Structure formats: structure tokens, C-alpha cells
């Protein structure tokens, strides 16, 4: 087994013991990227020199015998290209930010650097995080390592594919309606959407501010927990950041791995599953429930009657916020400027026309419509009320269960091109993940096996109340340990040219 | 309530695009009008929910005003702030004319 196949926690231990250097680990992953990323296209930018310099610093500290900067010091990571980085471009998958070098680091970026984590590069994504396939990236799609003709999910398909292709053991994503969890599900990896406000949004280029949340991605639950504790926590630079300690998710993951869930109530959401879900996804979910029961959990059924309106509410609230947030791309202060026309307004319109892709334009127009006078009450206002009802559904369900579960996505990875011209079909991928974003609660996706009909990965979604990540990680780790013991790791086939 | 399909016209999309400062092409207008019509038909379902007495949620985490101490702290330098500007002159953003557009 080579270095690239190790988990982040294994790598960190070997780096600290001096068994392998952080520079060797960084090089092995950079070599892997050079070998396979021409096919996978997980990365938009690889920062070779900065990565090696950062790793060398960790090696110096190890040699000097000083305490590691964090439990993940020297471990490589792939960063979604929506977090600002002063030493690398930040494009958000958009032409309007082609080559843009931000003048400051996102808080997530700063915390990764302070933790001694080696940032390998920036990963591909649907433009401004709008999409479920990465096909809406202006720089071309990422391919799923499980089958290069298929999508790796989105918007964080680059981060998930980098993990599945062993280009990095850790990654960062952002989740506005499922952009961490759905890619994790379709690539057989782990992805966590923390409680809203749990990870700073400072320097995270906004899609929909009331929904966006950064979070950890990894190949194991423990690795995700270790990363969660590095990036999580209060940040005075984000006024929506929660001023409370980060939940003890590493401890919870270790406890969960011992495999005992007795006394825990796991709620199955009646409205998330059944019709519209692929048969192999349903079968994998049913098997997951049996496994959780075997681990001692009590399975209870819960009903969240307003979840069926979640997608409709989401696709009004999100475009409304998008239409406002993306007004900042005005061709005046940074980013692209197309100097067609004499007035500022003409230049703005020409620049935004040239710089934004079709999905972004659709959502800006839709949001402008939903917010316009005469329609506001029927659309945006009503969607906000449905949002309240969805939060109440969660509250009622969490009174009956410690965590809720569902399939993460209704299908396994679909083929590139299959849904790209049918926006509504694309939106349906986030059916099961959207409610948590609307309510601000926590959610994660853990591999639950392969679908019988196509041999592609399926994810189990676990949801927990706001700041209830510890119990979520505990259940995720217990499920993972039990599944691994019976079925082994889900490993994508070797990428071939 | 404009719930049924056919609720958004090509002209309306053109108007919205103008408001959004998007110089969309004729071909895009045709495509978007059809697609937005389908999307609106789906999202209009929120109207089916009886919610007259339900308060709206704009934000999942209830927050009061968040203040910070009024202390000096480092910000971006002028050079950093202008580093990504499409055009800059004399330490300022250089922009196309914004007045007299009717002239």
C-alpha cells in the first residue's frame, strides 16, 4: 500500500513519528495528480511550490521535536475553488473570476495553513456552486473516478473526485443544498455539512448566504472529524458564525468506531425515500437500517410533511439570494471587464453576459423575478414561510429521534450530459439534502455500499440538530466501522487513460 | 397567483435580464423563457401550503445585531484593494462613465 492510499490520520502519525516526511507525502500526491488528473480534472489549479514549502516547514518542526501545529500537520488537502487564497487563483469555476488573485485568505484557508495542512491546489466546481454535477464549471467537467463517463456530483465534484482518485486524503467543500453530501455519495466518500454558522464563511465567495456552509470531506469519518475541528469554530469576521465551542466530533467518531449504538434512536424520514429513488439506492438504504439496528440503535419512523415543498422553497430562496449576491460582479473593482459600450451600465451588462454561464444567468433572472414587486409575497415570502414549517418538522422529528437518516441522493452518478440541459431534472438530485440547509441543521453522507444494478456508490445521509454533530459523527463512524468489517472499503477502480 | 405553466413570457425574461444587467442574446432568451417557465411551474408549489399565520424565516440561526469592539485593526492596503481592478489610476478604480448616459 502506497502513501496515497493511507488515511489522513495514518499519514499524520507517520509524519510525526518521522517514518515518512511531509514533503514525501506531498510529492506522492502531486505525482498522483500529474498521473491521473488529466482524466479526472478534479483540480483547476495545483500549487506545487507552495505545497512543498508548507510541507517542508512541517518536516522542520518534526526534526526540531516541536509539537505539531495540529493533529493533521503535513497532511495534503484539496481546497474547493470558492475559498479565497492569496497564493493561488480563486475562480469559483467562473470566467468572470478567471485568474483572480484575492488580496486576502478566507478564514478556512488561514486555519488550514495554521494547522500545517498542505494545500495541494484548488478544486473544480459548478460555477459559483450552482449545480449537482460540475458540468456547470466554465473550465469543463470533473469526471467520476468510478466511471469517467459519469458526473462526480456537484457543486463540489472536484473535491470529492480528488478523494476518490487518491489525489488527496482530505478536501474542503461547501454545501448550500447538498454540494458536499451529494458528491460524497456518488463518489463513495465522506462529506459533512456542519451546522449553519459552525464554519466561518469569511472569504467563502457567496452563493446564497443564508444557506452556504463550508465543511470537511475525506475518505473516512474520523478524518472528516479531525478536519472539522481544524476549520470549525467562532470567527469574529463572520457575523453569522456561532460563538460556541466546536462539538467534540473526533472523540465522538472514536467512540462510534467501537460499534455500539444502543440507546440511540434513529429516525427514518418517511418523505425521503421510496418513489423517485433508484432501486439500488433504496436497497442500500434498507440494508443500512438493518445494520444500524444490529449496532443497537432503535429505528423509529418520523414524518416531515413539509419536506416535499423543500425543493420549491429552496429554488426561490436560493436564486433570490444569488441575484443579490452576484450583483457584486460589476466589472469595476475586480474580475473580468468587457469594454463593450461607453457607459458603466453597458460594460456591466456585457461583462456579466460574457462572464457568467447559463445556470448562473438562469438563477439570477429567476431570483430577480421572485423578488420583484407583485410576485414577492407569492414566491419569496411564501418560500420563507415554508422554510419555517420545515424547521418545525425537524424540531418535531428530533423530539422523537437523536438523528435522522435517508438516502443522500435519489440516484447513483448519472452520465455526463444526461441532465445538463434540463435544469429541473438536475435540481431533483438535491431533494433529500436541501431540508437541512433550509433549517440550518447538520448533515453528513457516509458510503453505504454499491447499487446492485450499476455497481456505483450510494450514500447514507445522517442528520442531526443544530450543533448536534457529535451524535451524527458517532453514528457515522459506527456505521462505517461495521460496514468496513463486512464489506471492505469502497475503492474506485484505477483511473486508466 | 401565476402558478400554471405559461406564466413567464419572453418579454418578461428580457426585462428581468435588463434589470439584472445581463446582455442576453436572442437565442438565450428563447431557451431561458422555456426553462424558467418549467422551473416556475415547479416552484409555485410553495403556494399550496397553507401558511397565512406562519412567520417567515430569512435565516435559520436567530441572531440579534452582532457588534464588535470599535478598535483599529489592519485592513487591505490601497495597493491590495486595487490589485484585482480591471483598470486603476492614481490609487483609484478607473471606471467607465456613469453620468450623462442619455446624452
HADDOCK unambig.tbl for C-alpha pairs under 7 A between the chains (distance, minus, plus):
assign (segid A and resid 100 and name CA) (segid B and resid 84 and name CA) 6.60 0.50 0.50
assign (segid A and resid 101 and name CA) (segid B and resid 84 and name CA) 6.87 0.50 0.50
assign (segid A and resid 103 and name CA) (segid B and resid 80 and name CA) 5.59 0.50 0.50
assign (segid A and resid 103 and name CA) (segid B and resid 81 and name CA) 6.92 0.50 0.50
assign (segid A and resid 210 and name CA) (segid B and resid 59 and name CA) 5.59 0.50 0.50
assign (segid A and resid 239 and name CA) (segid B and resid 66 and name CA) 6.09 0.50 0.50
assign (segid A and resid 309 and name CA) (segid B and resid 46 and name CA) 6.13 0.50 0.50
assign (segid A and resid 312 and name CA) (segid B and resid 42 and name CA) 6.50 0.50 0.50
assign (segid A and resid 312 and name CA) (segid B and resid 43 and name CA) 4.01 0.50 0.50
assign (segid A and resid 312 and name CA) (segid B and resid 44 and name CA) 6.96 0.50 0.50
assign (segid A and resid 312 and name CA) (segid B and resid 45 and name CA) 6.36 0.50 0.50
assign (segid A and resid 312 and name CA) (segid B and resid 46 and name CA) 6.02 0.50 0.50
assign (segid A and resid 313 and name CA) (segid B and resid 43 and name CA) 6.69 0.50 0.50
assign (segid A and resid 313 and name CA) (segid B and resid 46 and name CA) 6.20 0.50 0.50
assign (segid A and resid 315 and name CA) (segid B and resid 43 and name CA) 6.56 0.50 0.50
assign (segid A and resid 316 and name CA) (segid B and resid 43 and name CA) 6.86 0.50 0.50
assign (segid A and resid 332 and name CA) (segid B and resid 85 and name CA) 6.74 0.50 0.50
assign (segid A and resid 332 and name CA) (segid B and resid 86 and name CA) 6.69 0.50 0.50
assign (segid A and resid 332 and name CA) (segid B and resid 95 and name CA) 6.04 0.50 0.50
assign (segid A and resid 333 and name CA) (segid B and resid 84 and name CA) 6.77 0.50 0.50
assign (segid A and resid 333 and name CA) (segid B and resid 85 and name CA) 4.71 0.50 0.50
assign (segid A and resid 333 and name CA) (segid B and resid 86 and name CA) 6.75 0.50 0.50
assign (segid A and resid 333 and name CA) (segid B and resid 93 and name CA) 6.51 0.50 0.50
assign (segid A and resid 334 and name CA) (segid B and resid 84 and name CA) 4.50 0.50 0.50
assign (segid A and resid 334 and name CA) (segid B and resid 85 and name CA) 4.34 0.50 0.50
assign (segid A and resid 334 and name CA) (segid B and resid 86 and name CA) 5.98 0.50 0.50
assign (segid A and resid 335 and name CA) (segid B and resid 84 and name CA) 6.50 0.50 0.50
assign (segid A and resid 335 and name CA) (segid B and resid 85 and name CA) 6.96 0.50 0.50
assign (segid A and resid 335 and name CA) (segid B and resid 86 and name CA) 6.72 0.50 0.50
assign (segid A and resid 336 and name CA) (segid B and resid 86 and name CA) 6.80 0.50 0.50
assign (segid A and resid 337 and name CA) (segid B and resid 86 and name CA) 6.12 0.50 0.50
assign (segid A and resid 342 and name CA) (segid B and resid 96 and name CA) 6.55 0.50 0.50
assign (segid A and resid 343 and name CA) (segid B and resid 96 and name CA) 5.50 0.50 0.50
assign (segid A and resid 343 and name CA) (segid B and resid 97 and name CA) 5.15 0.50 0.50
assign (segid A and resid 343 and name CA) (segid B and resid 98 and name CA) 5.94 0.50 0.50
assign (segid A and resid 343 and name CA) (segid B and resid 101 and name CA) 6.50 0.50 0.50
assign (segid A and resid 344 and name CA) (segid B and resid 95 and name CA) 6.85 0.50 0.50
assign (segid A and resid 344 and name CA) (segid B and resid 96 and name CA) 4.76 0.50 0.50
assign (segid A and resid 344 and name CA) (segid B and resid 97 and name CA) 5.66 0.50 0.50
assign (segid A and resid 344 and name CA) (segid B and resid 98 and name CA) 5.37 0.50 0.50
assign (segid A and resid 348 and name CA) (segid B and resid 21 and name CA) 6.37 0.50 0.50
assign (segid A and resid 349 and name CA) (segid B and resid 21 and name CA) 4.38 0.50 0.50
assign (segid A and resid 349 and name CA) (segid B and resid 22 and name CA) 4.60 0.50 0.50
assign (segid A and resid 349 and name CA) (segid B and resid 23 and name CA) 5.00 0.50 0.50
assign (segid A and resid 350 and name CA) (segid B and resid 22 and name CA) 6.85 0.50 0.50
assign (segid A and resid 350 and name CA) (segid B and resid 23 and name CA) 5.60 0.50 0.50
assign (segid A and resid 352 and name CA) (segid B and resid 22 and name CA) 5.68 0.50 0.50
assign (segid A and resid 353 and name CA) (segid B and resid 22 and name CA) 5.12 0.50 0.50
assign (segid A and resid 353 and name CA) (segid B and resid 23 and name CA) 5.29 0.50 0.50
assign (segid A and resid 353 and name CA) (segid B and resid 24 and name CA) 6.08 0.50 0.50
assign (segid A and resid 362 and name CA) (segid B and resid 32 and name CA) 6.64 0.50 0.50
assign (segid A and resid 365 and name CA) (segid B and resid 16 and name CA) 5.88 0.50 0.50
assign (segid A and resid 365 and name CA) (segid B and resid 17 and name CA) 6.02 0.50 0.50
assign (segid A and resid 365 and name CA) (segid B and resid 20 and name CA) 6.81 0.50 0.50
assign (segid A and resid 368 and name CA) (segid B and resid 16 and name CA) 6.52 0.50 0.50
assign (segid A and resid 369 and name CA) (segid B and resid 16 and name CA) 6.70 0.50 0.50
assign (segid A and resid 378 and name CA) (segid B and resid 1 and name CA) 6.94 0.50 0.50
assign (segid A and resid 378 and name CA) (segid B and resid 47 and name CA) 6.77 0.50 0.50
assign (segid A and resid 379 and name CA) (segid B and resid 44 and name CA) 6.98 0.50 0.50
assign (segid A and resid 381 and name CA) (segid B and resid 56 and name CA) 6.85 0.50 0.50
assign (segid A and resid 382 and name CA) (segid B and resid 46 and name CA) 6.47 0.50 0.50
assign (segid A and resid 382 and name CA) (segid B and resid 47 and name CA) 6.74 0.50 0.50
assign (segid A and resid 383 and name CA) (segid B and resid 46 and name CA) 6.13 0.50 0.50
assign (segid A and resid 384 and name CA) (segid B and resid 56 and name CA) 4.64 0.50 0.50
assign (segid A and resid 384 and name CA) (segid B and resid 57 and name CA) 5.01 0.50 0.50
assign (segid A and resid 384 and name CA) (segid B and resid 58 and name CA) 6.18 0.50 0.50
assign (segid A and resid 385 and name CA) (segid B and resid 51 and name CA) 6.42 0.50 0.50
assign (segid A and resid 385 and name CA) (segid B and resid 54 and name CA) 5.83 0.50 0.50
assign (segid A and resid 385 and name CA) (segid B and resid 55 and name CA) 5.89 0.50 0.50
assign (segid A and resid 385 and name CA) (segid B and resid 56 and name CA) 4.19 0.50 0.50
assign (segid A and resid 385 and name CA) (segid B and resid 57 and name CA) 6.19 0.50 0.50
assign (segid A and resid 387 and name CA) (segid B and resid 57 and name CA) 5.99 0.50 0.50
assign (segid A and resid 388 and name CA) (segid B and resid 55 and name CA) 6.93 0.50 0.50
assign (segid A and resid 388 and name CA) (segid B and resid 56 and name CA) 6.10 0.50 0.50
assign (segid A and resid 388 and name CA) (segid B and resid 57 and name CA) 5.38 0.50 0.50
assign (segid A and resid 424 and name CA) (segid B and resid 39 and name CA) 6.16 0.50 0.50
assign (segid A and resid 438 and name CA) (segid B and resid 60 and name CA) 6.82 0.50 0.50
assign (segid A and resid 439 and name CA) (segid B and resid 60 and name CA) 5.35 0.50 0.50
assign (segid A and resid 440 and name CA) (segid B and resid 60 and name CA) 5.12 0.50 0.50
assign (segid A and resid 440 and name CA) (segid B and resid 61 and name CA) 6.83 0.50 0.50
